[in-house]
Amino acid sequence: MSSQDASWDEAAVRDLHGDLVDQYGAVGATDAHGAESDPDPGDGVRQLITTILSQNVADANTERAAESLFSTYGSFEAIESAPLDELAEAIRVAGLAETKAERIQRALAAIREETGGAYSLAFLDAMATDEAKAWLTEIKGVGPKTASVVLNFHFGKPTMAVDTHVERVSKRFGLVPESASNARAHDVLDATIPDELTYPLHVLLIEHGRTHCAARNADCDNPVCDRYCDCEWC
């Protein structure tokens, strides 16, 4: 089934998941929500800040920036009230430091104002997924991918975080129209993928994108590409 003739009903998505599991193995231990446990004491706030840091930067630099940030400041209040240039210096390794510092402080201010003074996103847990995503994306600098990471990884809500690998592979497999924007790709995948497969397919599509389905010179000599892909290297 190439992307030209794919019909992505629930059964087809489950077949894709099974084929990816056969190729890469099942996604590791998860909590009851279906996402990796996040022991974050900030009720999702630390996850949000770390995800903002991760925008357009390698994982290793995200980790270094987060370690610097949380060792420099002892509380979310201190991060929000820090001089912008000082905060930017603490996260310099993440790139776009001034922009990300502004986004972090803007997000913390929005959370504090929403809760009446607490730095907690726990209120999102009681919201429907679409409502929670809308609240987060109202914050300037928080797009659908950042919102989906927080909602799926921390709260276990069924919304797919669409990074460059997920978007590229989904388009090559015909899960998402080739012309779709990243925001539209989020909407299409959320409507197509069964809730309990949202997180494992996120992980498996990234693995496939990294291992075989690269942006250029893809390695298509594998059973998943044979069945689902018809990119220019297949």
C-alpha positions in Angstrom: 0.0 0.0 0.0 1.9 3.1 -1.2 1.0 6.6 -0.3 -0.8 6.9 -3.6 -3.4 4.3 -2.8 -3.4 4.4 1.1 -6.8 4.4 2.8 -6.1 5.4 6.3 -9.0 4.0 8.3 -8.4 2.7 11.9 -7.5 -0.8 10.7 -4.8 0.6 8.3 -3.3 2.7 11.0 -3.2 -0.3 13.3 -1.5 -2.3 10.6 1.1 0.5 10.2 1.7 0.5 13.9 2.2 -3.3 13.9 4.6 -3.1 11.0 6.7 -0.4 12.7 6.7 -2.5 15.9 7.9 -5.5 13.9 10.8 -3.4 12.5 11.8 -1.4 15.6 10.2 -3.1 18.6 7.4 -2.0 20.9 7.6 1.4 22.5 9.0 1.1 26.1 7.3 1.3 29.4 4.6 3.9 29.7 2.3 5.0 32.4 -1.5 4.6 32.5 -2.0 7.5 30.2 0.2 6.0 27.4 3.0 8.5 27.6 6.3 8.3 29.4 6.0 9.2 33.1 6.9 12.8 33.8 7.7 13.2 37.5 7.8 17.0 37.0 6.8 18.7 40.3 5.6 21.7 38.4 2.5 20.0 37.1 3.6 20.3 33.5 5.3 23.7 33.7 8.8 22.3 33.6 7.7 20.2 30.6 6.5 23.3 28.8 9.6 25.3 29.5 11.9 22.4 28.4 9.9 22.0 25.2 10.2 25.7 24.4 14.0 25.3 24.9 13.9 22.4 22.5 12.5 24.4 19.6 14.9 24.1 16.6 17.8 22.7 18.6 19.4 19.3 19.2 18.4 17.3 22.2 21.9 17.5 23.8 21.8 21.3 23.8 18.2 21.3 25.1 19.4 19.2 28.1 22.4 21.5 28.7 20.1 24.6 28.5 17.6 23.1 30.9 20.2 22.1 33.4 21.7 25.6 33.3 18.3 27.2 33.7 17.0 25.2 36.6 20.4 25.3 38.4 20.5 29.1 38.0 17.0 29.8 39.2 15.4 28.1 42.2 11.8 28.6 41.3 9.4 29.4 38.4 8.8 32.8 40.0 12.5 33.6 39.8 12.6 32.6 36.1 9.6 34.9 35.3 11.1 37.8 37.2 14.7 37.5 36.0 16.1 40.3 33.8 15.6 39.2 30.2 19.3 39.4 29.3 20.3 37.4 32.3 17.8 34.7 31.5 18.9 34.6 27.9 22.5 34.1 29.0 21.5 31.1 31.2 19.9 29.3 28.2 22.3 30.6 25.5 23.3 27.0 24.4 19.7 26.4 23.2 20.0 29.0 20.5 17.6 31.9 19.9 18.2 32.7 23.5 16.4 36.1 23.7 13.4 34.8 21.8 13.1 31.7 24.0 13.6 33.7 27.2 10.7 35.9 26.2 8.5 32.9 25.4 9.3 31.3 28.7 8.5 34.4 30.7 5.4 35.0 28.7 4.2 31.4 29.3 4.9 31.6 33.1 3.0 34.9 33.3 0.0 33.4 31.5 0.0 30.4 33.8 0.3 32.6 36.9 -2.5 34.8 35.8 -4.8 31.9 34.9 -4.3 30.2 38.3 -4.3 33.3 40.4 -0.7 33.0 41.4 0.3 29.3 41.1 2.8 27.9 38.6 0.9 24.8 37.6 -0.8 23.5 34.5 -2.9 21.0 36.4 -6.0 22.8 35.3 -5.4 21.5 31.8 -6.0 18.0 32.9 -9.8 18.6 33.3 -10.1 20.2 29.9 -10.9 18.5 26.7 -7.8 18.0 24.5 -8.9 20.7 21.9 -9.7 23.2 24.7 -6.4 22.5 26.4 -4.4 22.9 23.2 -6.3 26.1 22.4 -5.3 27.5 25.8 -1.6 26.7 25.3 -1.4 28.0 21.8 -2.9 31.3 22.8 0.5 32.0 24.4 2.7 33.6 21.7 5.5 31.3 20.9 3.7 28.1 21.9 2.7 26.3 18.7 0.8 23.1 18.1 3.9 20.9 18.5 4.9 22.4 21.8 1.4 22.2 23.1 1.0 18.6 22.0 4.3 17.5 23.6 3.0 18.9 27.0 -0.5 17.5 26.6 0.5 14.0 25.4 3.8 13.4 27.3 2.7 15.0 30.7 -1.1 14.7 30.7 -1.6 11.7 28.4 -4.0 13.5 26.2 -4.4 12.0 22.7 -2.7 14.7 20.5 0.2 13.9 18.2 3.4 16.1 18.5 4.4 16.5 14.8 8.1 17.2 14.5 10.0 17.3 11.2 10.4 13.5 11.2 6.8 12.7 11.9 5.6 15.3 9.3 8.0 14.0 6.6 7.2 10.3 7.1 3.4 11.0 7.4 3.4 12.8 4.2 5.4 10.2 2.3 3.1 7.5 3.7 0.0 9.5 2.7 -1.3 9.9 6.3 -1.1 13.7 5.7 -1.6 15.6 2.4 1.7 16.7 1.0 0.6 20.3 0.9 -0.6 20.4 4.5 1.0 22.9 6.9 2.4 21.7 10.2 -0.7 22.9 12.0 -2.9 21.0 9.5 -0.7 17.9 9.9 -1.5 18.0 13.7 -5.2 18.2 13.0 -5.2 15.4 10.4 -3.1 13.0 12.6 -5.2 13.7 15.7 -8.3 12.8 13.7 -6.8 9.7 12.1 -4.8 7.9 14.8 -6.6 6.0 17.6 -6.1 7.6 20.9 -4.0 4.8 22.5 -1.6 4.8 19.5 -0.8 8.5 19.6 2.3 8.3 21.7 3.7 5.0 20.4 3.2 6.1 16.8 4.9 9.4 17.6 8.0 7.5 18.8 8.0 4.9 16.0 7.5 7.5 13.2 10.5 9.5 14.6 12.5 6.3 14.7 11.7 5.5 11.1 12.5 9.0 10.0 15.9 8.9 11.7 16.8 5.4 10.7 15.5 5.1 7.1 13.2 7.9 5.9 15.7 10.8 5.9 15.0 14.1 4.2 17.5 13.3 1.5 18.9 10.0 0.2 16.5 7.9 2.1 17.3 4.3 2.7 14.1 2.6 1.5 15.3 -1.0 1.6 13.1 -2.1 4.5 9.6 -3.7 4.8 7.9 -0.6 6.0 9.0 1.6 3.1 8.2 -1.3 0.7 4.6 -1.3 1.9 3.8 2.3 2.6 6.2 4.7 0.9 6.7 5.8 -2.7 9.1 8.7 -2.2 11.7 9.4 -4.9 14.2 7.0 -3.4 11.7 4.0 -3.2 
